[in-house]
Amino acid sequence: MKKRIIFIGGGAAGFFGAIRCAELAPAAEVTLLEAGKEVLGKVRISGGGRCNVTHACFIPKELSKFYPRGERELIGPFHKFCTGDTIEWFEKRGVPLKIEEDGRMFPVSNKSQTIVDCLRDSAHKAGVRVLLQQRVHQLEPPVEGRAQWLVHTKNDSYPADAVLVATGSSPAMWKILAELGHKIVDPVPSLFTFNIKDPRIEGLQGLAVPKAEVKIENSKLSAAGPLLITHWGMSGPAILRLSAWGARELAARDYHFSIRINWVNQHLDRVREELEGQRRSEPKKQPFAHPRFGLPARLWRSLLSCAGITEQARWAELSNRSISKLAEELAQGTYQADGKSTFKEEFVTAGGVDLREVDFKTFQSKLFPGLYFAGEVLNIDAITGGFNFQAAWTGGWIAGSSLID
């Protein structure tokens, strides 16, 4: 009798797992159920339509450090299927990847459709049956007298020897799994930008500072990296890293908190010394006309104004108090965040199936033999940069390999 395997969820992890399973077991009946009208929707829109496939980090332990939730659990899986394996998988199927300066990796075509087509074609060649608009309403585990799982949709029921759940951040599926007996870690948003209204950044949208340091007040949370001023406040890698690592803490604060920004990534005393040195060496120059520390001119002038320094003032005319105030604005300015905004279309959630209930050698449930998980249905998430997709490829590949055992 043919082995029947059901994959629930037509995203990156589900497709990758189904392809791996079908290629290893061509005699098995592999079916993928997708709730929507199309598959691989998140793959298609990711990376601004280019698909950030993975990140050029090739050492498993180093790679795992980009995951606020799942760091410890993913070290072993990354030893089985890591970034280099992802690159090889796609290149063998005619889709070469390229590395950008920041380490992100995209298809050479710069089109996410290339990745979508590759996955769909690979699934078709492997014999995966893809069924759309099949939203799962219930999972029934095997019982005495019935050795198979039953996967119920609105109009159909599918028997299965094994089931892989790869539905992403799905409250409906988490509810089904909770009713089954799995513990679900309450989901909260991750990877979001900060809503900040402040006269110091008003009208500066689009300006980027290459290396800022941001700290959450009354917290151990901090991050450094590029910072982008937006229409609604602040974004960029430094902010997104904070939102990922602080997802639960910031949710507990209802997204109202203070941040301290070091725009120049230098110690306060060092900044003050440099400003005092500027006053001595170029006393007749006007600070407004000569930005320092590599800051964008408009941001520099805004911080000068905040420190009470006028457009006509010369360095020699600045008091010690003005110098100290400017140094504080540059190295430890405080801003109030009141709310958050989703980062583009790349919504990521912290939460999902409790990782203590999963065997990460196979991605199989410890509670229910024959039930597997991959992707963001698990309480695993990463910062932006291709890391969430890499976790999906790794989990899908390992689970897909294990399902046929």
Secondary structure, DSSP 8 states (H G I E B T S, - for coil): ---EEEEE--SHHHHHHHHHHHHH-TTSEEEEE-SSSSS-HHHHHHHHHT---EES---HHHHHTT-TBTHHHHHHHHHHS-HHHHHHHHHHTT--EEE-TTSEEEETT--HHHHHHHHHHHHHHHT-EEESS--EEEEE--BTTB-SEEEEESS-EEEESEEEE---S-HHHHHHHHHHT--EEEEEEESEEEE---TTTTT-TT-EEEEEEEEETTSS-EEEEEEEE-SSEEESHHHHHHHHHTHHHHHHTTTEEEEEEETT-S-HHHHHHHHHHHHHH-TTS-GGGS--TT--HHHHHHHHHHTT--TT--GGG--HHHHHHHHHHHHHEEEEEE-EEE-TT--EEEEEE-GGGEETTTTEESSSTTEEE-GGGBS-B--SSSHHHHHHHHHHHHHHHHTT-
